[in-house]
Amino acid sequence: MSKNVILKIENLKTWFPVTGGFPKKVVGYVKAVDGVSFEVYEGETLGIVGESGCGKTTLGRTIVRLYKPTDGKIWFKNEELTHLSDKELLPYRRKIQMVFQDPYASLNPRMTVAEIIGEALDIHKLYKTKEERQERIYQLLETVGLVREHANRFPHEFSGGQRQRIGIARALAVQPELIVLDEPISALDVSIQAQVVNVLIDLQEKYGLTYLFIAHDLSMVRYISDRVIVMYLGNVVEEAPSRELFRKPLHPYTEALLSAVPIPDPKIARQRKRIILQGEVPSPLNPPPGCPFSTRCPYAKDICFKEKPQLKEVGGRKVACHFPLE
């Protein structure tokens, strides 16, 4: 794995205005992503985990500029993309692609598979003849484990796993360098999930791709990721190599998340203590002062309710906690 930085995020914020009253005015902001910074290296898979509503998907969509960032910077190979117009972004759309969570909703039901995949080739003018275009579509289908005969079918004729493969083929059509995978297996049957993940791993090895893998399933994140970022309420609370994170979490929130991961060995599972967090996740419209996790943290002290901890390096990893676990 290369140590060249392909993507750099600096203090990224994505806030959504909330309006109310008459006449309508902005009464607050939902702070979906609130000051996130990290780097992604060429050829690696960076996992992003956290509960529903922690800002994972918003972060992914902001990186590919489906959402406009409120503040901060997005760098791709030393080029800043943060404030580029749609026209200026077009060359980078080729290099950064996204696979969406729901394979049922992300494919146009009125288009054939050939039209769905070929659309990207048309936009970026990646062929000279119609025959070359058709052959490229066939190659992409075979690359993701489908067959040429599937090209003239519509999305409703496929299973969930096959549709997600079509979504992956569409992302690969423009020969990207970075793919944001937004929970690509969560809508699929368990039996199909491993197949799709193995396809992703094979493609990464074949084409030298870099992945941003957003997921709920920590077992799958452990399997596919080189490094992992843990998010809570729009903030990064821990960042570490995958093996280190699963061996010894430093943040109480990470510890609670990992305690919920099923273990196939009944003896080990019985000995393990499950950590049940008390209370609900605070609203991103009105986050608590101090540490965002303070209202649910079993180890919280006075300073946690007053002062927000910064992401700092501890033993080669990063954690945002006043009292990291030992």
HUVENMO-V449104 format. One record per backbone hydrogen bond with DSSP energy under -1.0 kcal/mol. NH is the residue of the N-H (numbers start at 0). CO is the residue of the C=O. Records with the same first field share a line. If there is no record, write none. Layout:
NH=CO  CO
This chain:
5=39
6=39
7=74
8=37
9=72
11=35
12=70
13=32
15=29
17=27
19=24
24=19
26=17
27=17
29=15
30=283
31=29
32=13
33=233
34=11
35=11
37=8
39=6
41=3
43=40
45=210
46=226
47=212
48=228
53=50
58=54
59=55
60=56
61=57
62=58
63=59
64=61
65=60
66=60
69=12
70=12
72=9
74=7
75=78
76=5
78=75
80=73
83=80
88=84
91=88
92=88
95=91
96=177
98=179
105=101
110=107
112=152
113=150
115=111
116=112
117=113
118=114
121=117
122=118
123=119
125=120
132=128
133=129
134=130
135=131
136=132
137=133
138=134
139=135
140=136
141=137
142=138
143=139
144=141
145=140
149=146
150=147
152=149
156=153
157=154
162=158
163=159
164=160
165=161
166=162
167=163
168=164
169=165
170=166
171=167
172=168
174=171
176=94
177=94
178=209
179=96
180=211
181=98
182=180  213
187=184
191=188
192=188
195=191
196=192
197=193
198=194
199=195
200=196
201=197
202=198
203=199
204=200
205=201
206=202
207=203
209=176
210=43
211=178
212=45
213=180
214=47
220=216
221=217
222=218
223=219
224=220
225=44
226=44
227=239
228=46
229=237
230=48
231=234
233=53
234=231
236=229
237=229
238=317
239=227
241=225
244=240
245=241
246=242
247=243
254=250
255=251
256=252
257=253
258=254
259=256
260=257
268=264
269=265
270=266
271=267
285=282
290=303
293=290
295=292
296=292
299=296
303=300
304=301
306=302
311=318
313=316
317=238
318=311
319=236
324=249
